[in-house]
Amino acid sequence: MRGILFVVAALAVMGLAFWAYQENYKTQATIREVRELHAQIGASHERLSMLRAEWAYLNRPDRLADLAELNFDRLGLLPIMPDAFGRVDQIIYPLPPILPITNPIELSSDAFQSVENPL
């Protein structure tokens, strides 16, 4: 009986060792994948900062003004001047439409007086 118990215990230990071995390799593979993702995120951040710098360089006001001047015949863009802007009080807002009365309610001053002065 002891021999069977020792064999079962040895098989259990070997099974658990095999399971731990497999879990160790899965963990290492996951850690490797996380490191690759962190590297990709870092590269994406570097690329994003490079693109932002390029965008800022291409959107310089003096460059855009020169481009507008060169392409005036095709685009008809005028340079922005301070007098091209208006004030807020110069904006004419449309009035809201007056809707027709479809369900009129009749009011009577008698009802109001009777509630106010019940005699």
Secondary structure, 3 states (H helix, E strand, C coil): CHHHHHHHHHHHHHHHHHHHHHHHHHHHHHHHHHHHHHHHHHHHHHHHHHHHHHHHHHCCHHHHHHHHHHCHHHHCCCCCCHHHCCCHHHCCCCCCCCCCCCCCCCCCHHHHHHHHCCC
